[in-house]
Amino acid sequence: MCQYAGICANKIAEASNERCPMIYSVTNKNPELINSDYEINQVTVIEVNESFFYLVDILFVLYKFSLNDEIKYEIYVAYSMQDYLKLIIINGNEIEKEYSLYCLLQLCFEPRVVSLLKQDEEFVNYIYS
């Protein structure tokens, strides 16, 4: 899952990503992004082995993995998620940013992740802005 998030993040950064409509929950906090068919336009999608994945689904799975305290640091460092989450938070659409922030927030329950995050002052300032 981490590699798929990385592929999506790189596509977003290159502005060459493929996007398509996605069915989304009615409980979304950004109802202005949803049309009458409960679709959000412009959600990043990737194809892997003839299967298609939405970036927000990948981020949701990463969020679920990050609930495990034993692997928070590994997710953040070993899979370069610090770079990918940063790319998505800066360049993604509102829904992608929201899911990325949920994931980042959960990872920040690990003190070593917070220490690494604090080293990137420009990104921290971006988050607070």
Secondary structure, 3 states (H helix, E strand, C coil): CHHHHHHHHHHHHHCCCCEEEEECCCCCCCHHHECCCCEEEEEEEEEECCEEEEHHHHHHHHHHHHCCCCCHHHHHHCCCHHHHHHHHHHHCCHHHHHHHHHHHHHHCCCHHHHHHHHHCHHHHHHHHC
